[in-house]
Amino acid sequence: MDLIKMFQLQKELDNRIREEHNVLGKNLIAEKVLAFQVELGELANETRCFKYWSLKQPSSQEVILEEYVDGFHFLLSIGIDISISIIKLNVETPKNSSTLTNQFATLYSLSSQFEKTKDESDFIVLFQQYLVLGKLLGFTDNDIETAYRGKNEVNHQRQNDGY
């Protein structure tokens, strides 16, 4: 996964949004963490991993991947805002035998912790655990990067359309 390129693409999108929406210089970390948490909930909803009461199947892998990269956009954006060193974001994800439900709960907890501390080490753990979620969902680094690039183009088009 080419994180350097992904951060570069995200920074270009972020700069465009900040300029076009007149939020240059504004600290948006709280908004971005909340947006990440909302996207995380949408992703959990598509996986249906917690819906023990329902027989309906999860959404397609394509839909789940699209939701996953929506969250990835916000994590990259937060990383840019805190000037994260990409070198510290080890793309080798830790081993984890967690269930999807437990991993979602972990990510909510970690994102809330980061929102309080704004600490780089808390962000790194959050980022790595989001990569773990991607692996639990069955996605490769290539799947994630390809979907991210596609969604980045969609997000630029949305800005063109006045989204």
N, C-alpha and C positions, 0 to 999 in steps of 0.2 A: 504494500500500500504506500503510495507516494504522498506521505503526509505533508511534505514541504509544498507540493503543488496544490494539495487540497486546502491548506491554510492560505496560500496565495489567492486561490479562487474565492475563498470565503471573504478574505480581506477586501477584494475588489467589490464583491456584492455588498458587504457591510458599509464600505465607504460610499457607495452609490446610495444606499438606503439612508445613511446618516445625512448626506447632503440633500437628497430630494425630500426628506421628511423633517428637515431643519432640526436635527438632534446632534449636530456636530459638537463635540466636547462634553456631551451629557453622559453621565455614568448610567449605563443601562444593564448592569450586571443583574440586579434584582429582577428586572423584566425578562431578561434572557434565561435566568434560572427557572422562573415560573413558566416561561414558554417551553423550556426543555421538559419540565414536569408535566405539562399539558400534553406534549407530544409523546411522552413516556406512557401516559394514560391511554392515549389513542392507540399506541402500539400494543399495550396489554389487552385492550379491548379487541383488537383484530386477532390476537393469538387465542383469545378466549381461555387462557390457561387457568384463570381463577374461577371460571364459571362452572362450578361443579354441578349446578342445578340445571344446566342446559345440555341438550344433546346435539345442538348445532355445531358443525365443524368450524375450525379456524378459517380465516380468510386465506386466499392463495398466497404462496410465498412471494409473489410479485407485489401484492398489496402490503404484506408485512414488511418487505424490504423497503418499499417506498416510505412507510411510516418510520422505519428504523433510521433511514437517512435524514428524515426531517429532524429527528433528535440530534443526529450527528452534526447537522448544520449549526444548531445552537451551541453544541459543545465546542466546535471549532471557533465560533464567534466569541464565546466566553474566553477561550484560550488566548485569542488575539487581544481581548480587552485586558487580560492580566499579564500580557507579554510573556507567555509561557515559552520556555526553551523547548523546541521540538525534539532536541536530543534527549531530553528527559522523558519524553513520551515513548517508552519502550513498546513497540508494536507487538512484541512477544507477550501474549496475554497469559496471565497466571492460570495455573490449573485450577479448575473449579468443577465440582460435581453438584452444584446447586440446581434446584428445580427452577423453571422459568418464574414461577410465582415468587420464590425466595429471591431470585435475582432482581426482579422488579422492585420488591420491597427494599432490598439493599440499595438500589439506585435512588429511590426516593429519599432514603436516609442520608446517603452520601451527598446528594445534591442539596439537601437542606443544610447539612453540615458545612458544605462549601459556601453556601449563600451567607452563612453567619460569619465564617472566618475569612473568606476570600484568599485562603492560603493556597499557594502553589502545590504543596504536597497533597492537600485534600483534593485539588483539581486532578492531579495525576492519577490518584486512586479512582476517582469518579470516571475519568476517561478510560482507564484500563478496564474497569468493571463494565463499562458500556461495550467495550470490545468483547469481553467475555459473553455478554448478552448476545452479541452478534454471532458468536460461535455457537452458543446454545440454540440459536434460531436456525443454525445450519448454513450461515453465510460465510463465504470466503472473503479474503481481503479484496480480491478482484471484484467480487459481487458488490461489495460495499463501495469501492472507489468508482466503479462504472455507474452505479445507481446515483451516487453523490454528484458526479459530473452531470448526469442527465437532469437531476433535480435542480442543480445550480443554474442550468440553462433555463429551465422552467421558471425559476424565481426571477431571473433577469427579465424574461418575457412578461411575467406578472407586473413587474415594475413599469415596463413599457406600456402596459395596458391600464395602469392606474390602480393596481390591486390595493 
